[in-house]
Amino acid sequence: MTANTYDAIIVGAGAGGGVAAALLAEAGKRVLLLERGRLLTFADVGRDHLRNQRLSLYGVNAGPDLKDNPRVAVDLEGGARVIDATDGAYQNNAAAVGGGTQVYGAQAWRYLPDDFRMASKYGVPDGSSLADWPISYEDLAPDYERAEWEMGVAGDEEDAGKNRPRHKEYPMPPLMMNAQGRALRVGADSLGWDTQHVPLLINSTPRGGRDVCVHCQQCVGFACPTDAKNGTHNTMIPRALATGLCTLEIEVMAERVIVDGDGRATGVVYWNAQGEQVTASSEVVVLSGGAVETARLLLNSKTNAHPSGLGNNSDQVGRSLQGHFYAGAYGWMDEPIWDGIGPGPTTATIRFNHNNDGIVGGGMLCDDFIMQPINFVKGIAPPGMPRRGLEYKQWVRHSYTRMLRVFGPVHDIPSPTARIEIDPNVRDRWGLPVVRISGATHPETLRVHAFMNARAEEWLRASGAKNIRSDAATLGLSGGQHQAGTCRMGHDPKTSVTDPWGRVHGFDNLYIADGSLHVTNGGFNPVLTILALSFRVASHIVRSW
């Protein structure tokens, strides 16, 4: 082998790419793992409430670099503007080794069996791209189990077994209950609603040579001070590197996938950290850049034989971008309910994820993560309240510790017009055409959101909260940290980008292992499904070699 020849090249060292790198390297394959971000330490990520992945208005703490990675956002009236990652329209996810798993909140939900068969269960709303997955829950269950055990999930087996068939308990018990969770369980009991612990990719017991959660108040959007949060940066990628067969290159940018005329990917052209253009060859190429950047790379890899981009003969690459609209409500208790015990989510109900009259899907509700004070004052202060002065400060001091809140993702009903394209004019630091983001979720998503808002208000009322409020959603694009779709899997190349094993239609050895494979995005945080799909895809590659 030459220095630039590998068995496999993986583009993106996030959730999906980290798993794929470990499994391929441990199978004896020589792997090149490419990541546009950096290898971040806890100190690098920092604890800045004003600049983090949860509040990006003033800056981000886990990438991407703001000046080097512009995108173009198109509003519903057709107006286009160049933006960076501080703009909500950017649909940002972290760009670092481990991707979003270094700074995520780590909710580790399996999708429900019905999440894989939404079209069959509900029909297809006019104008939507709602479809069934080509695989079932049962097909993915062994990979869910591998993700839970090889990454490390803390959860309650009795809770989980009520809703999803399982063959093995969680590797760790759930994290401790907090005051908000106890109050919500009382309210749910009075309504006759089932509740359960929130499964988390966080150590509740020492594991993997790393410490336990110390229940700090800065989890989601930040790195973990005890390294108890389990991401690919501290689990799967170290496993890959330990083999001696995986080469990790950081601060690089993939330009295009190279293909031959026989339906095979032969390598990747990328710009390295020194600003040099490199061509690397391989037997297999795996794309794991997330729903936005994976679609961009396929579209930028056009050839004479593939003038619209790789895998895009049917104009499906980039379509049906999904994330999650979040429903919920907040209210105030008579006495302080805030006890400072993080990360925050301890109690959830999935009673309304399906089987709601007249609603396509539904969603999960839980007590969510501790809200930083800056997020509280920006998002919760009532209309008409001044944003400075003594009255405002007194309101914040009184209200912050008395707020009770439930929050959760609803089923995005996908739309083919919510899409990623390549902008014809704007280029990034490396001279590559950037992403152009346009469209909106399907209007049915707004009905789901309104229904779940009402359930959140009902739950808070039963739990003793007063002055309850919820915020209505407006039609717009959904992506962000839960981005999915754009390269959906399926049996028919006319309506999908990959086959059920993540292999791009028309290619023998070009695979995708990230959230872009999701046909629908479930009514839950998607990371465990992204991890499970990567276990499935990478295991298939190893078996097929």
C-alpha positions as CSV (number, residue, x, y, z in Angstrom):
1,M,0.0,0.0,0.0
2,T,1.1,3.5,-0.7
3,A,0.8,6.2,2.0
4,N,-2.5,7.4,0.6
5,T,-4.1,4.0,0.0
6,Y,-6.5,2.5,2.6
7,D,-9.1,-0.2,2.8
8,A,-11.8,2.3,3.9
9,I,-12.1,6.0,4.0
10,I,-14.7,7.5,6.4
11,V,-15.7,11.1,6.0
12,G,-17.0,12.5,9.3
13,A,-15.9,11.4,12.8
14,G,-19.2,12.0,14.6
15,A,-21.7,9.5,15.9
16,G,-22.0,7.4,12.7
17,G,-18.4,7.7,11.5
18,G,-16.9,6.9,14.9
19,V,-18.8,3.6,15.1
20,A,-17.9,2.7,11.5
21,A,-14.2,3.4,12.2
22,A,-14.1,1.1,15.2
23,L,-15.8,-1.8,13.6
24,L,-13.8,-1.6,10.4
25,A,-10.5,-1.2,12.1
26,E,-11.2,-3.9,14.5
27,A,-12.0,-6.2,11.6
28,G,-8.4,-5.6,10.4
29,K,-9.1,-2.9,7.8
30,R,-6.8,0.0,7.3
31,V,-9.0,3.1,7.8
32,L,-8.7,6.8,7.1
33,L,-11.1,8.8,9.3
34,L,-11.5,12.4,8.1
35,E,-12.9,15.2,10.3
36,R,-13.3,18.9,9.4
37,G,-13.3,19.9,13.1
38,R,-10.7,19.6,15.9
39,L,-10.1,17.1,18.7
40,L,-11.5,19.2,21.5
41,T,-10.6,19.0,25.2
42,F,-12.9,20.0,28.0
43,A,-11.0,23.3,28.3
44,D,-11.4,23.9,24.5
45,V,-15.2,23.6,24.7
46,G,-15.4,25.8,27.8
47,R,-18.4,26.8,29.9
48,D,-19.4,30.1,28.3
49,H,-23.2,30.5,28.7
50,L,-23.2,33.0,25.8
51,R,-21.4,30.9,23.2
52,N,-22.3,27.3,23.0
53,Q,-24.1,24.7,20.9
54,R,-27.3,25.3,22.8
55,L,-27.2,29.1,22.4
56,S,-25.3,29.9,19.2
57,L,-26.4,33.5,18.8
58,Y,-23.1,34.9,19.9
59,G,-20.8,32.0,18.9
60,V,-20.4,28.2,19.1
61,N,-18.0,26.1,21.2
62,A,-17.7,22.9,19.2
63,G,-17.6,24.2,15.6
64,P,-17.7,24.7,12.8
65,D,-15.4,27.7,12.3
66,L,-17.7,30.6,11.6
67,K,-15.7,32.4,8.8
68,D,-14.7,29.3,6.8
69,N,-18.1,27.5,6.5
70,P,-20.8,29.7,5.2
71,R,-24.2,28.5,4.0
72,V,-27.0,30.1,2.1
73,A,-30.5,30.1,3.6
74,V,-33.6,30.7,1.5
75,D,-36.8,31.8,3.2
76,L,-40.3,30.9,2.3
77,E,-40.6,33.9,0.1
78,G,-37.5,33.0,-1.9
79,G,-35.1,35.5,-0.3
80,A,-31.6,34.2,0.0
81,R,-28.9,35.3,2.4
82,V,-25.4,34.1,3.4
83,I,-25.2,33.0,7.0
84,D,-22.8,31.4,9.5
85,A,-23.5,28.9,12.4
86,T,-24.7,31.7,14.7
87,D,-27.9,31.9,12.7
88,G,-30.6,29.4,13.5
89,A,-31.3,28.9,9.8
90,Y,-27.9,27.3,9.4
91,Q,-29.2,24.0,10.8
92,N,-25.9,23.5,12.7
93,N,-24.5,20.5,14.3
94,A,-21.1,20.4,16.0
95,A,-18.0,19.9,13.9
96,A,-15.4,18.1,16.0
97,V,-14.1,14.7,16.7
98,G,-17.1,12.9,18.1
99,G,-19.4,15.4,16.3
100,G,-22.5,16.3,18.4
101,T,-21.8,13.5,20.8
102,Q,-19.3,15.6,22.7
103,V,-21.8,18.3,23.6
104,Y,-25.1,16.6,23.3
105,G,-27.6,15.9,26.1
106,A,-27.3,12.2,25.4
107,Q,-30.9,11.1,25.5
108,A,-30.7,7.6,24.2
109,W,-34.1,6.5,23.0
110,R,-34.9,3.6,20.8
111,Y,-37.6,4.4,18.2
112,L,-40.9,2.6,18.6
113,P,-42.0,-0.1,16.2
114,D,-44.6,2.1,14.7
115,D,-42.0,4.8,14.0
116,F,-40.7,2.6,11.2
117,R,-44.1,2.2,9.5
118,M,-45.6,5.7,9.7
119,A,-47.1,5.6,6.1
120,S,-48.7,2.3,6.6
121,K,-50.2,3.3,9.9
122,Y,-51.4,6.8,9.0
123,G,-51.5,7.1,5.2
124,V,-49.5,9.7,3.4
125,P,-50.7,13.4,3.8
126,D,-51.0,15.2,0.6
127,G,-47.7,17.0,-0.4
128,S,-45.7,15.1,2.2
129,S,-42.9,12.5,1.6
130,L,-44.0,10.3,4.5
131,A,-42.9,6.7,3.9
132,D,-42.2,3.5,5.7
133,W,-38.6,2.5,6.4
134,P,-37.3,-0.5,4.4
135,I,-36.4,-2.1,7.8
136,S,-38.4,-2.8,10.9
137,Y,-37.8,-2.2,14.6
138,E,-37.0,-5.9,14.9
139,D,-34.3,-5.6,12.2
140,L,-32.6,-2.8,14.1
141,A,-33.1,-4.2,17.7
142,P,-29.8,-6.1,17.8
143,D,-27.9,-2.9,16.8
144,Y,-29.8,-0.8,19.3
145,E,-28.6,-3.3,21.9
146,R,-25.0,-3.1,20.7
147,A,-25.1,0.7,20.8
148,E,-26.5,0.7,24.4
149,W,-23.8,-1.7,25.6
150,E,-20.8,-0.7,23.6
151,M,-21.4,3.0,24.1
152,G,-23.0,2.9,27.6
153,V,-26.6,3.8,28.4
154,A,-28.1,4.4,31.8
155,G,-31.7,3.5,32.0
156,D,-34.5,1.6,33.7
157,E,-35.1,-1.8,32.2
158,E,-38.6,-2.2,33.6
159,D,-39.6,1.2,32.0
160,A,-38.1,0.4,28.6
161,G,-39.6,-3.1,28.4
162,K,-43.1,-1.7,28.5
163,N,-42.9,-0.1,25.1
164,R,-40.3,-1.9,23.0
165,P,-39.3,-5.6,22.8
166,R,-35.9,-6.1,24.4
167,H,-33.6,-9.0,25.0
168,K,-31.0,-7.4,27.3
169,E,-31.2,-4.9,30.2
170,Y,-29.4,-1.6,30.1
171,P,-25.7,-1.7,31.2
172,M,-26.2,0.9,33.9
173,P,-29.1,2.0,36.2
174,P,-30.8,5.4,35.6
175,L,-29.4,8.6,36.9
176,M,-31.0,10.0,40.1
177,M,-34.4,11.7,40.2
178,N,-34.7,15.4,40.7
179,A,-37.4,17.6,42.3
180,Q,-39.0,18.5,38.9
181,G,-39.2,14.8,38.0
182,R,-40.9,13.9,41.3
183,A,-43.5,16.7,40.9
184,L,-44.2,15.6,37.3
185,R,-44.7,12.0,38.4
186,V,-47.3,13.0,40.9
187,G,-49.1,15.0,38.2
188,A,-48.9,12.1,35.7
189,D,-50.2,9.7,38.3
190,S,-53.3,11.9,38.9
191,L,-53.9,11.8,35.1
192,G,-53.4,8.1,34.8
193,W,-50.4,8.6,32.5
194,D,-47.4,6.2,32.5
195,T,-44.0,7.8,33.0
196,Q,-40.5,6.4,32.8
197,H,-36.9,7.3,33.3
198,V,-35.1,9.0,30.4
199,P,-32.3,6.8,29.1
200,L,-29.1,8.6,28.8
201,L,-25.6,7.9,27.3
202,I,-24.1,9.0,30.6
203,N,-22.3,7.0,33.2
204,S,-24.4,6.4,36.3
205,T,-21.6,4.0,37.5
206,P,-17.9,4.1,36.6
207,R,-17.5,2.5,33.2
208,G,-14.8,2.3,30.6
209,G,-12.2,3.7,32.9
210,R,-14.2,6.9,33.2
211,D,-16.0,8.5,36.1
212,V,-19.7,9.0,36.9
213,C,-22.0,11.9,36.2
214,V,-21.6,14.6,38.9
215,H,-25.0,16.1,38.1
216,C,-23.6,19.5,37.0
217,Q,-25.9,22.1,35.5
218,Q,-24.2,22.5,32.1
219,C,-24.7,19.3,30.2
220,V,-26.4,19.8,26.9
221,G,-24.3,22.2,24.7
222,F,-21.2,21.6,26.7
223,A,-18.5,18.9,27.3
224,C,-18.6,16.8,30.5
225,P,-16.2,17.7,33.3
226,T,-15.8,14.1,34.5
227,D,-15.9,12.6,30.9
228,A,-19.0,10.6,32.0
229,K,-20.9,11.5,28.9
230,N,-20.5,8.7,26.4
231,G,-19.8,9.9,22.8
232,T,-17.8,8.4,20.0
233,H,-14.9,10.7,20.9
234,N,-14.3,8.7,24.1
235,T,-15.6,5.3,23.2
236,M,-15.6,4.1,19.6
237,I,-12.9,6.4,18.1
238,P,-10.3,5.5,20.8
239,R,-11.1,1.8,20.0
240,A,-10.4,2.4,16.4
241,L,-7.1,4.2,17.1
242,A,-6.0,1.5,19.5
243,T,-5.9,-1.0,16.7
244,G,-3.1,0.9,15.0
245,L,-5.0,0.6,11.8
246,C,-7.0,3.8,11.9
247,T,-5.5,7.2,10.9
248,L,-7.4,10.2,12.1
249,E,-6.9,13.4,10.2
250,I,-8.5,16.6,11.6
251,E,-9.2,20.1,10.3
252,V,-9.7,18.7,6.8
253,M,-12.4,19.3,4.2
254,A,-13.6,16.6,1.8
255,E,-14.0,18.0,-1.7
256,R,-15.5,15.1,-3.6
257,V,-15.8,11.3,-3.8
258,I,-13.9,9.8,-6.7
259,V,-15.8,7.1,-8.7
260,D,-14.9,5.0,-11.8
261,G,-17.1,4.0,-14.7
262,D,-18.0,0.7,-13.2
263,G,-20.2,1.8,-10.3
264,R,-17.4,1.9,-7.7
265,A,-16.1,4.6,-5.4
266,T,-12.3,4.6,-5.6
267,G,-11.4,7.3,-3.0
268,V,-11.8,10.8,-1.8
269,V,-10.2,14.2,-2.6
270,Y,-9.7,16.4,0.4
271,W,-7.9,19.4,1.7
272,N,-5.7,18.7,4.7
273,A,-4.9,20.9,7.7
274,Q,-1.8,22.3,5.9
275,G,-4.0,23.5,3.0
276,E,-2.8,20.8,0.6
277,Q,-5.1,18.9,-1.7
278,V,-4.8,15.2,-1.1
279,T,-6.1,12.3,-3.1
280,A,-6.6,9.1,-1.1
281,S,-7.7,5.8,-2.5
282,S,-9.7,3.0,-0.9
283,E,-11.8,-0.1,-1.4
284,V,-14.8,1.3,0.5
285,V,-16.0,4.9,1.1
286,V,-18.4,5.7,4.0
287,L,-20.0,9.1,4.3
288,S,-20.8,10.2,7.9
289,G,-20.9,13.9,7.7
290,G,-24.5,14.3,8.9
291,A,-27.7,15.0,6.9
292,V,-26.5,18.4,5.6
293,E,-22.8,17.8,4.8
294,T,-23.3,14.2,3.5
295,A,-25.8,15.5,0.9
296,R,-23.5,18.3,0.0
297,L,-20.6,16.0,-0.6
298,L,-22.7,13.7,-2.9
299,L,-24.0,16.7,-4.8
300,N,-20.5,18.2,-5.2
301,S,-19.1,14.9,-6.5
302,K,-20.8,15.2,-9.9
303,T,-19.2,13.6,-12.9
304,N,-20.1,13.3,-16.6
305,A,-21.8,10.0,-15.8
306,H,-23.5,11.6,-12.7
307,P,-24.1,15.2,-13.7
308,S,-26.5,15.8,-10.8
309,G,-24.2,14.3,-8.2
310,L,-23.7,10.8,-6.9
311,G,-26.8,8.8,-6.0
312,N,-29.0,11.6,-7.4
313,N,-30.3,10.1,-10.6
314,S,-33.9,10.5,-9.2
315,D,-33.3,13.9,-7.6
316,Q,-33.6,12.5,-4.1
317,V,-30.3,13.6,-2.6
318,G,-30.9,16.5,-0.2
319,R,-34.7,16.1,-0.1
320,S,-36.9,15.5,3.0
321,L,-34.6,17.2,5.4
322,Q,-35.9,16.7,8.9
323,G,-35.0,17.6,12.4
324,H,-37.5,18.1,15.2
325,F,-40.0,20.8,16.1
326,Y,-40.1,20.8,19.9
327,A,-43.4,21.0,21.7
328,G,-43.9,21.8,25.4
329,A,-45.0,24.2,28.0
330,Y,-43.8,25.9,31.2
331,G,-45.5,27.2,34.3
332,W,-44.7,28.3,37.8
333,M,-44.9,26.6,41.1
334,D,-45.8,28.3,44.4
335,E,-42.5,27.3,45.9
336,P,-39.0,26.8,44.4
337,I,-38.8,23.5,42.5
338,W,-35.3,24.0,41.1
339,D,-32.7,21.8,43.0
340,G,-29.8,22.2,40.6
341,I,-29.5,18.4,40.0
342,G,-28.4,17.9,36.4
343,P,-28.4,17.0,33.7
344,G,-32.2,17.5,34.0
345,P,-34.2,14.8,32.2
346,T,-35.5,12.3,34.7
347,T,-39.2,11.7,33.8
348,A,-40.8,11.2,30.4
349,T,-44.1,10.1,29.0
350,I,-44.4,8.4,25.6
351,R,-48.1,7.9,26.0
352,F,-48.7,10.3,23.0
353,N,-46.2,9.1,20.5
354,H,-48.9,7.3,18.5
355,N,-52.6,6.5,18.4
356,N,-53.8,10.1,18.8
357,D,-57.2,10.7,17.1
358,G,-56.8,12.8,14.0
359,I,-53.0,13.2,14.5
360,V,-50.2,11.7,12.4
361,G,-47.8,10.5,15.1
362,G,-47.2,12.5,18.2
363,G,-44.2,12.9,20.4
364,M,-42.3,12.4,23.7
365,L,-42.5,14.9,26.6
366,C,-40.0,15.1,29.5
367,D,-38.6,17.5,32.1
368,D,-35.7,18.3,29.8
369,F,-32.2,19.7,30.6
370,I,-31.4,22.4,33.1
371,M,-31.9,25.7,31.3
372,Q,-29.1,28.2,31.6
373,P,-30.1,31.6,33.0
374,I,-29.3,33.3,29.7
375,N,-31.7,31.0,27.8
376,F,-34.3,31.6,30.5
377,V,-34.2,35.3,30.2
378,K,-34.2,35.2,26.4
379,G,-37.0,32.8,25.9
380,I,-39.3,32.7,29.0
381,A,-39.9,36.3,30.1
382,P,-43.5,37.2,29.5
383,P,-44.6,39.7,26.8
384,G,-44.4,43.3,28.0
385,M,-41.8,42.5,30.7
386,P,-38.9,45.0,30.5
387,R,-35.5,43.4,29.7
388,R,-33.5,45.5,32.2
389,G,-33.9,47.2,35.5
390,L,-34.9,46.3,39.0
391,E,-38.4,44.9,38.1
392,Y,-36.8,42.5,35.6
393,K,-34.1,41.3,38.0
394,Q,-36.6,40.6,40.7
395,W,-38.8,38.7,38.3
396,V,-35.8,36.5,37.2
397,R,-34.7,35.8,40.8
398,H,-38.3,34.8,41.8
399,S,-39.2,32.9,38.7
400,Y,-36.2,30.9,37.7
401,T,-36.3,28.6,40.6
402,R,-40.0,28.1,40.4
403,M,-40.4,27.2,36.8
404,L,-41.6,23.7,35.9
405,R,-41.2,22.8,32.2
406,V,-41.8,19.8,30.0
407,F,-40.5,19.7,26.5
408,G,-39.9,17.1,23.7
409,P,-39.6,16.4,20.0
410,V,-42.6,15.7,17.8
411,H,-42.8,13.6,14.7
412,D,-41.6,15.7,11.8
413,I,-43.9,14.9,8.8
414,P,-41.3,15.1,6.0
415,S,-41.7,17.3,3.0
416,P,-39.8,16.9,-0.3
417,T,-39.4,20.7,-0.6
418,A,-37.3,20.8,2.7
419,R,-34.0,20.3,1.0
420,I,-30.3,20.7,0.7
421,E,-28.9,21.9,-2.6
422,I,-25.6,23.4,-3.8
423,D,-25.5,27.2,-4.2
424,P,-24.2,28.3,-7.6
425,N,-22.4,31.4,-6.4
426,V,-21.1,31.1,-2.8
427,R,-18.0,29.1,-1.9
428,D,-16.2,28.3,1.3
429,R,-12.6,28.8,2.3
430,W,-11.5,25.8,0.2
431,G,-13.3,27.1,-2.9
432,L,-16.1,24.5,-2.6
433,P,-19.7,25.3,-3.4
434,V,-21.7,25.6,-0.2
435,V,-25.0,24.3,1.0
436,R,-28.2,26.1,0.0
437,I,-31.0,25.3,2.4
438,S,-34.7,25.9,1.5
439,G,-38.2,24.8,2.1
440,A,-40.2,23.8,5.2
441,T,-41.5,20.9,7.1
442,H,-45.0,19.7,6.1
443,P,-47.9,21.7,7.6
444,E,-49.1,18.5,9.3
445,T,-46.2,18.9,11.7
446,L,-47.8,22.0,13.1
447,R,-50.9,20.1,14.0
448,V,-48.8,17.5,15.8
449,H,-47.0,20.3,17.6
450,A,-50.2,22.0,18.7
451,F,-51.6,18.7,20.0
452,M,-48.4,18.0,22.0
453,N,-48.4,21.6,23.4
454,A,-51.9,20.9,24.8
455,R,-50.7,17.7,26.5
456,A,-47.7,19.5,28.0
457,E,-50.0,22.1,29.5
458,E,-52.3,19.4,30.8
459,W,-49.4,17.7,32.5
460,L,-48.1,20.9,34.2
461,R,-51.5,21.8,35.4
462,A,-52.0,18.4,37.0
463,S,-48.5,18.8,38.6
464,G,-49.4,22.0,40.4
465,A,-48.1,24.6,38.0
466,K,-49.9,27.9,37.4
467,N,-49.7,30.7,34.7
468,I,-48.9,28.0,32.2
469,R,-47.7,29.0,28.7
470,S,-46.8,27.3,25.5
471,D,-45.6,28.7,22.2
472,A,-47.3,27.9,18.9
473,A,-45.1,26.8,16.0
474,T,-45.0,28.5,12.6
475,L,-44.2,26.8,9.3
476,G,-40.5,26.6,8.7
477,L,-37.5,24.4,8.2
478,S,-36.5,21.7,10.7
479,G,-33.0,20.4,11.0
480,G,-30.3,21.5,13.4
481,Q,-28.8,19.2,16.0
482,H,-31.4,16.5,15.2
483,Q,-30.9,16.7,11.4
484,A,-31.9,13.6,9.4
485,G,-33.2,12.6,6.0
486,T,-31.7,13.9,2.7
487,C,-30.3,10.5,1.8
488,R,-33.1,8.2,2.9
489,M,-32.8,4.4,2.7
490,G,-35.3,2.3,0.7
491,H,-35.8,-0.4,-1.8
492,D,-36.7,1.8,-4.8
493,P,-33.9,3.9,-6.3
494,K,-36.6,6.3,-7.7
495,T,-37.7,7.3,-4.1
496,S,-34.6,6.7,-2.0
497,V,-30.8,7.2,-2.1
498,T,-29.5,4.0,-0.5
499,D,-30.6,0.4,-0.1
500,P,-31.6,-1.0,3.4
501,W,-27.9,-1.5,4.2
502,G,-26.9,2.2,3.6
503,R,-25.3,1.5,0.3
504,V,-25.9,4.2,-2.3
505,H,-28.0,3.0,-5.2
506,G,-25.8,2.3,-8.3
507,F,-22.6,1.8,-6.4
508,D,-21.0,-1.4,-5.0
509,N,-18.9,0.2,-2.3
510,L,-20.2,3.7,-1.4
511,Y,-22.1,3.7,1.9
512,I,-23.7,6.2,4.2
513,A,-23.7,5.9,8.0
514,D,-25.4,8.8,9.6
515,G,-28.8,10.4,10.2
516,S,-29.3,11.2,6.6
517,L,-30.5,7.6,6.2
518,H,-33.6,8.2,8.3
519,V,-36.8,7.8,6.4
520,T,-38.7,9.5,9.3
521,N,-37.1,10.9,12.4
522,G,-39.2,9.4,15.2
523,G,-40.8,11.3,18.1
524,F,-37.5,11.0,20.0
525,N,-33.9,12.3,20.0
526,P,-32.3,10.4,17.1
527,V,-28.8,9.7,18.2
528,L,-29.2,6.1,19.4
529,T,-30.9,5.3,16.0
530,I,-27.9,6.9,14.2
531,L,-25.5,4.8,16.3
532,A,-27.5,1.6,15.7
533,L,-27.7,2.2,12.0
534,S,-23.9,2.7,11.9
535,F,-23.4,-0.6,13.7
536,R,-25.7,-2.2,11.1
537,V,-24.0,-0.6,8.1
538,A,-20.5,-1.2,9.3
539,S,-21.2,-4.8,10.3
540,H,-22.7,-5.4,6.8
541,I,-19.6,-4.0,5.2
542,V,-17.3,-6.3,7.2
543,R,-19.5,-9.3,6.3
544,S,-19.5,-8.4,2.7
545,W,-15.8,-7.8,2.2
